[in-house]
């Protein structure tokens, strides 16, 4: 349940937070009283509990990240809550944040990318050539994104000491790098921080449900003061890869060991910005998940490998390989906290599991809850 006393003391935020407490209590009471009714009725009651809790936990989750996110998100949230009329509008507002905030950072299907049609680059014997090749790539596609991201991240997972297996076995330069760092070789994947399914340069090309999802999600980011990121991540210009590469912009990309990619995409792992530049605390929602990762630290500072003095890159060249935007990682971290504190993460996981096992929808409407995850895809 929502804590009666949240960890902040600003009057407008406290007043708005208290407006969520009664709807949550009412939803819990309603759920307790409807256990003898149909599954559809109980599912609706559970949804109201989750919706109110998501809305409530949206207040404390970003509180410690104000040095990155600023006050705009909380101020905007407080205004929305204060404007809601009755429990129904509170639940609707919570549903909006489940659909357009939590889902925007959650991707439970992490497929391997299909083989590229581009010719494979030749094996290289020195890192200078590999970095220069990454700088020259201009195609806004997944293969090019991976090449540039690995060059930026030193061909390692950004948060462990694992080195990319494919690069290690292909390039002598990476073999030498591996010997110097003592890294284990693993499958390293490039991962979008913000779900790329909504980062489309032309939303009109999407089916209506996905278009609504994209517009709602990007609308939340804009009202939260991230309009510049929205513009950059939805603009694609093959001739200006540094500032207009759309979904393939490295601001929205991290390089992760494959198992960590799955945890990150499922909202079970977060990289929470600290007060130090490009420095993050690594947070697992389940401590057991952190066991066994070679080189994993509690805190890590990201650096641009291509910026090392030996490569002598100009500042304009290095702009083509930006580090992940701390505001996006802060939002993802806040989303992870909200999803797990409210129980929404578990509920969404259960919906996924139930959807996989359900072949025919129930005639009494008992399967209606399963339709919600798919209406936004």
C-alpha positions in Angstrom: 0.0 0.0 0.0 1.0 3.6 -0.3 3.0 5.0 2.7 0.9 7.6 4.6 4.0 9.8 5.0 6.1 10.2 1.8 9.8 11.3 1.8 9.2 14.9 0.7 7.9 18.0 2.4 6.8 20.4 -0.3 3.2 21.4 0.4 1.8 21.2 -3.2 3.3 17.7 -3.6 2.0 16.5 -0.2 -1.5 17.8 -1.0 -1.6 16.1 -4.3 -0.2 12.9 -2.9 -2.9 12.8 -0.2 -5.5 13.1 -2.9 -4.4 9.6 -4.1 -4.6 7.9 -0.7 -8.4 7.7 -0.5 -8.9 6.3 -4.0 -6.3 3.7 -3.3 -8.0 2.7 0.0 -11.4 2.6 -1.7 -9.9 0.4 -4.4 -8.4 -2.0 -1.9 -11.8 -2.2 0.0 -13.7 -2.8 -3.2 -11.3 -5.6 -4.2 -11.9 -7.3 -0.8 -15.6 -7.0 -1.1 -15.9 -8.5 -4.7 -14.1 -11.8 -4.2 -17.4 -13.8 -4.8 -17.9 -12.0 -8.2 -16.6 -12.8 -11.7 -13.0 -12.7 -12.7 -13.7 -9.7 -14.9 -15.0 -7.7 -11.9 -12.1 -8.8 -9.7 -9.6 -7.8 -12.5 -11.2 -4.4 -12.8 -10.8 -3.9 -9.0 -7.2 -5.0 -9.1 -6.6 -2.6 -11.9 -7.9 0.3 -9.8 -5.6 -0.7 -7.0 -2.6 -0.8 -9.3 -3.6 2.5 -11.0 -3.8 4.4 -7.8 -0.6 2.9 -6.4 1.4 3.7 -9.6 0.1 7.3 -9.4 1.1 7.5 -5.7 4.6 6.0 -6.1 5.2 8.4 -9.0 5.8 11.1 -6.3 8.6 9.6 -4.2 10.4 7.7 -7.0 11.8 10.8 -8.8 12.3 12.8 -5.6 16.0 11.8 -5.2 16.6 12.3 -9.0 15.7 16.0 -9.1 19.3 16.9 -9.7 18.8 15.2 -13.1 15.1 15.5 -13.8 14.4 18.9 -12.2 11.1 19.8 -10.5 9.0 19.8 -13.7 7.9 16.1 -13.5 6.6 16.3 -10.0 5.0 19.7 -10.4 3.2 18.5 -13.6 2.1 15.3 -11.8 0.8 17.3 -8.8 -1.2 19.6 -11.2 -2.7 16.6 -13.0 -3.8 14.9 -9.7 -5.2 18.1 -8.3 -7.3 18.5 -11.5 -8.8 15.0 -11.3 -12.4 14.8 -10.3 -13.3 11.8 -8.2 -11.8 8.3 -8.0 -12.6 7.5 -11.6 -10.3 10.2 -13.0 -7.6 9.2 -10.5 -7.7 5.7 -11.8 -7.7 6.9 -15.4 -4.7 9.0 -14.7 -2.9 6.1 -13.2 -3.8 4.0 -16.2 -2.3 6.6 -18.4 1.0 6.4 -16.6 1.0 2.6 -16.8 0.3 2.7 -20.5 2.5 5.6 -21.5 5.3 5.6 -18.9 5.9 2.2 -17.5 5.3 0.4 -20.8 7.5 2.9 -22.7 10.5 1.5 -20.8 9.4 -2.1 -20.7 10.1 -4.5 -23.5 9.7 -8.2 -22.4 10.6 -9.5 -25.9 14.3 -8.9 -26.7 14.7 -10.6 -30.1 18.0 -11.1 -31.8 18.4 -8.8 -34.7 18.1 -10.4 -38.2 21.4 -10.7 -40.1 22.3 -7.4 -41.8 22.3 -7.2 -45.6 25.3 -4.9 -45.4 28.7 -6.6 -46.2 30.7 -7.5 -43.1 33.6 -5.2 -42.5 37.1 -6.7 -42.8 39.0 -7.8 -39.7 41.2 -5.1 -38.3 44.5 -5.3 -36.4 44.5 -1.9 -34.6 41.9 0.0 -32.6 42.6 3.3 -34.4 41.2 1.8 -37.6 38.2 0.4 -35.8 37.4 3.7 -34.1 37.8 5.7 -37.4 35.5 3.3 -39.2 32.8 3.8 -36.5 33.2 7.5 -36.9 32.6 7.3 -40.7 29.4 5.2 -40.5 26.3 7.2 -41.5 23.6 4.6 -42.0 20.9 4.9 -39.4 20.3 1.2 -38.8 20.8 -1.4 -36.0 24.1 -2.7 -37.4 25.6 0.7 -37.6 24.3 1.6 -34.2 26.0 -1.5 -32.8 29.3 -0.6 -34.5 29.2 2.9 -33.1 28.1 1.9 -29.6 30.8 -0.7 -29.3 33.4 1.8 -30.4 32.1 4.3 -27.8 32.1 1.7 -25.0 35.4 0.1 -25.7 33.9 -3.1 -27.0 32.8 -4.0 -23.5 29.5 -4.2 -21.6 29.2 -0.7 -20.1 28.5 -2.0 -16.6 30.7 -5.2 -16.4 34.1 -6.1 -17.6 32.8 -8.4 -20.3 34.1 -7.9 -23.8 32.1 -8.5 -27.0 32.6 -12.0 -28.1 32.0 -11.5 -31.8 34.5 -8.6 -31.9 37.0 -10.5 -29.9 37.1 -13.5 -32.3 37.1 -11.4 -35.4 39.6 -8.6 -34.7 43.1 -9.0 -33.5 42.9 -5.5 -32.0 40.1 -6.6 -29.6 42.1 -9.8 -28.7 44.9 -7.5 -27.6 42.4 -5.3 -25.7 41.0 -8.4 -24.0 44.4 -9.5 -22.9 45.1 -6.1 -21.3 41.8 -5.9 -19.5 41.5 -9.6 -18.5 37.9 -9.5 -19.6 35.7 -12.6 -20.2 34.1 -12.8 -23.6 30.3 -12.6 -23.7 27.5 -11.7 -26.1 27.2 -7.9 -25.8 23.9 -6.4 -27.2 23.0 -2.8 -27.9 19.8 -1.9 -26.0 17.4 1.0 -26.3 16.7 2.8 -23.0 13.4 4.1 -24.2 11.3 1.5 -26.0 12.1 2.1 -29.7 8.6 1.0 -30.8 7.3 4.5 -30.0 10.2 6.4 -31.5 9.0 6.7 -35.0 9.8 9.7 -37.2 6.4 9.6 -38.7 3.6 8.5 -36.3 1.1 8.7 -39.2 2.6 5.5 -40.6 1.7 3.5 -37.5 -1.5 1.5 -37.0 -4.0 3.6 -34.9 -3.4 1.7 -31.5 0.4 2.1 -31.8 0.0 5.7 -33.0 -2.0 6.5 -29.9 0.6 4.8 -27.7 3.4 6.8 -29.4 1.6 10.1 -29.1 0.7 9.5 -25.5 4.2 8.4 -24.5 6.0 11.2 -26.3 3.4 13.7 -24.9 4.4 12.7 -21.3 8.1 13.2 -22.1 7.4 16.7 -23.6 5.3 17.9 -20.7 8.1 16.7 -18.4 10.6 19.0 -20.0 12.2 16.5 -22.4 11.0 18.1 -25.6 14.6 18.4 -27.0 15.1 14.6 -26.5 11.8 13.8 -28.1 12.7 15.9 -31.1 16.1 14.3 -31.4 14.9 10.7 -31.0 12.1 11.1 -33.5 14.1 12.8 -36.2 16.2 10.8 -38.7 18.6 12.3 -41.2 21.2 9.9 -42.8 23.4 12.9 -43.6 23.6 14.1 -39.9 24.1 10.9 -37.9 25.4 12.9 -34.9 22.3 14.9 -34.2 19.5 13.3 -36.1 19.7 9.5 -36.0 16.3 9.0 -34.5 15.8 5.7 -32.7 19.5 4.8 -33.4 20.8 7.8 -31.5 23.4 6.7 -29.0 21.9 8.9 -26.4 19.2 6.2 -26.1 21.6 3.2 -26.4 23.6 1.2 -23.8 25.8 -1.8 -24.5 25.0 -4.7 -22.1 25.9 -8.3 -21.6 22.9 -10.3 -23.0 21.5 -11.4 -19.6 21.7 -7.9 -18.3 19.8 -6.7 -21.4 16.9 -9.0 -20.5 16.8 -7.7 -17.0 17.0 -4.1 -18.1 14.3 -4.5 -20.7 12.0 -6.2 -18.2 12.4 -3.4 -15.6 14.4 -5.6 -13.3 17.6 -3.5 -13.6 18.3 0.2 -13.5 21.3 2.6 -13.7 20.4 5.4 -11.4 22.4 8.7 -11.9 24.3 10.0 -8.9 25.6 13.6 -8.3 28.8 12.8 -10.2 28.8 13.3 -14.0 28.0 10.1 -16.0 28.2 8.1 -12.7 25.5 5.6 -11.9 24.5 3.2 -9.1 23.5 -0.2 -10.4 20.2 -1.3 -8.9 18.7 -4.8 -9.2 15.1 -5.3 -8.1 16.0 -8.8 -6.9 19.4 -9.1 -5.2 19.8 -12.7 -6.4 20.0 -11.4 -10.0 23.2 -9.6 -9.2 25.1 -12.8 -8.4 27.8 -14.1 -10.8 28.5 -11.2 -13.1 32.2 -10.8 -13.7 33.4 -7.3 -13.1 30.1 -5.9 -12.0 30.3 -3.0 -9.5 27.8 -1.2 -7.4 28.7 2.1 -9.0 30.3 2.8 -12.4 31.4 5.9 -14.3 30.9 5.8 -18.0 33.6 7.1 -20.3 33.8 7.4 -24.1 36.5 5.0 -25.2 36.9 6.9 -28.4 37.9 10.0 -26.4 41.1 8.4 -25.2 44.2 10.5 -26.1 45.6 7.8 -28.3 42.8 8.2 -30.8 43.1 12.0 -31.1 39.5 12.6 -32.2 38.2 16.1 -32.5 35.3 17.2 -30.4 33.0 17.3 -33.4 33.8 13.7 -34.2 33.2 12.6 -30.6 29.7 14.2 -30.8 28.9 11.3 -33.1 29.4 8.9 -30.2 27.5 10.5 -27.2 27.2 8.7 -23.9 23.6 7.7 -22.8 21.6 10.7 -21.7 21.4 10.7 -17.9 17.8 12.0 -18.1 16.7 8.9 -19.9 18.4 6.6 -17.5 17.0 8.6 -14.6 13.5 8.2 -16.0 14.0 4.5 -16.6 15.3 4.1 -13.0 12.3 6.0 -11.6 10.0 3.8 -13.8 11.6 0.6 -12.3 11.0 1.9 -8.8 7.4 2.8 -9.5 6.7 -0.5 -11.3 8.0 -2.6 -8.4 6.8 -0.6 -5.5 3.3 -0.4 -6.9 3.1 -4.1 -8.0 2.6 -3.1 -11.6 5.7 -4.9 -12.8 4.5 -8.2 -11.3 1.0 -7.6 -12.7 2.3 -7.0 -16.2 4.5 -10.0 -16.0 1.5 -12.1 -15.0 -0.5 -10.7 -17.9 2.3 -11.8 -20.3 2.4 -15.3 -18.8 -1.4 -15.6 -18.9 -1.5 -14.3 -22.5 1.1 -16.9 -23.6 -1.1 -19.7 -22.1 -4.5 -18.4 -23.3 -5.7 -19.8 -26.6 -9.3 -18.7 -26.6 -10.8 -15.7 -24.8 -13.4 -16.4 -22.1 -17.0 -15.8 -23.1 -17.8 -14.1 -19.8 -15.2 -11.4 -20.3 -12.8 -12.9 -17.9 -10.0 -12.6 -20.4 -10.6 -8.9 -21.1 -7.6 -7.9 -19.0 -5.4 -9.7 -21.6 -6.4 -7.3 -24.3 -4.9 -4.2 -22.6 -1.2 -5.1 -23.2 -1.8 -5.7 -26.9 -3.9 -2.7 -27.7 -0.8 -0.5 -27.4 1.5 -2.6 -29.5 
